[in-house]
């Protein structure tokens, strides 16, 4: 997955005084260190209300995973695990994870 994650974008919508946002930021920075070709963008909803409205953000933290062509692949609110983010990144690429026992 290390080469196919190229162009995948993680968007993190946050708000001030959001403890879960800080935890989510830590998780996403960890994933970014594992896959440095990812693009990580953080947006505070107070500073970017137009983008938050465009993306229908109703809670923070919200993470949107976008494929290299910019399409939304997954969205989650709350604090994800590293494994959940890695799985979502894999789904955003052309090389999704294989089910156990399946053939490529």
matplotlib code that plots the C-alpha trace (Angstrom):
import matplotlib.pyplot as plt

x = [0.0, 2.9, 3.1, -0.6, -1.5, 0.0, -2.6, -4.9, -6.0, -7.1, -9.2, -9.7, -12.4, -11.8, -13.1, -11.5, -11.5, -12.2, -10.3, -11.3, -9.9, -6.5, -6.6, -7.6, -4.9, -2.3, -3.7, -3.6, -0.1, 1.0, -0.5, 1.1, 4.5, 3.8, 2.6, 4.3, 2.9, -0.6, -1.9, -3.2, -5.3, -6.8, -9.6, -11.1, -14.8, -14.8, -12.1, -13.6, -17.4, -18.0, -16.0, -17.6, -21.0, -20.0, -18.8, -21.9, -19.8, -22.2, -19.7, -16.0, -13.7, -14.7, -12.2, -12.9, -10.8, -10.5, -9.2, -6.5, -9.3, -10.8, -13.9, -15.0, -14.4, -15.0, -16.1, -16.0, -16.7, -14.9, -11.5, -10.4, -7.8, -4.7, -5.9, -9.2, -7.5, -5.1, -8.1, -9.9, -6.7, -6.5, -10.1, -9.3, -6.6, -6.8, -5.4, -7.9, -7.1, -7.8, -10.2, -8.5, -8.5, -9.3, -7.2, -6.0]
y = [0.0, 2.4, 3.4, 3.3, 5.8, 8.5, 11.3, 10.1, 13.0, 13.0, 16.0, 16.6, 19.1, 20.3, 22.9, 24.8, 23.1, 19.7, 17.0, 14.3, 16.5, 16.5, 12.7, 12.4, 14.7, 12.5, 9.3, 11.0, 12.3, 8.8, 7.5, 10.3, 9.2, 5.7, 6.8, 10.2, 10.3, 11.0, 14.6, 15.7, 18.8, 20.2, 22.7, 24.5, 24.9, 28.4, 29.5, 27.6, 27.6, 27.5, 24.3, 22.8, 23.5, 22.2, 19.0, 18.7, 18.7, 18.3, 17.2, 17.4, 15.7, 14.5, 12.8, 12.6, 10.2, 11.3, 9.2, 10.7, 12.0, 13.9, 11.7, 11.1, 7.4, 7.3, 9.6, 9.2, 11.2, 10.7, 9.3, 6.6, 4.0, 3.8, 0.5, 2.1, 4.9, 2.6, 0.5, 3.6, 4.7, 1.3, 1.6, 5.0, 3.5, 1.3, -1.5, -2.4, -5.0, -8.6, -10.7, -13.7, -16.6, -14.6, -14.5, -11.4]
z = [0.0, 0.5, -3.2, -4.0, -1.2, -3.4, -3.8, -1.0, 1.1, 4.8, 5.8, 9.5, 10.5, 14.1, 16.5, 19.4, 22.8, 21.3, 23.2, 20.7, 17.9, 19.5, 19.8, 16.2, 15.1, 16.9, 15.2, 11.7, 12.3, 13.2, 9.9, 8.0, 9.4, 8.2, 4.8, 4.1, 0.6, 2.1, 2.2, 5.5, 5.7, 8.9, 8.9, 11.9, 11.3, 12.7, 10.2, 7.3, 7.8, 4.0, 3.6, 6.6, 5.2, 1.7, 3.3, 5.6, 8.8, 11.8, 14.4, 15.2, 14.8, 11.3, 9.1, 5.3, 3.2, -0.4, -3.3, -5.6, -7.8, -4.9, -4.4, -0.8, 0.0, 3.7, 6.5, 10.2, 13.3, 16.6, 17.2, 14.8, 15.4, 13.3, 11.8, 10.8, 9.0, 7.3, 6.1, 4.8, 3.0, 1.3, 0.2, -1.3, -3.6, -6.7, -4.6, -1.9, 0.7, -0.3, 1.8, 3.5, 1.1, -2.0, -5.1, -6.8]

ax = plt.figure().add_subplot(projection="3d")
ax.plot(x, y, z, "-o")
ax.set_aspect("equal")
plt.show()
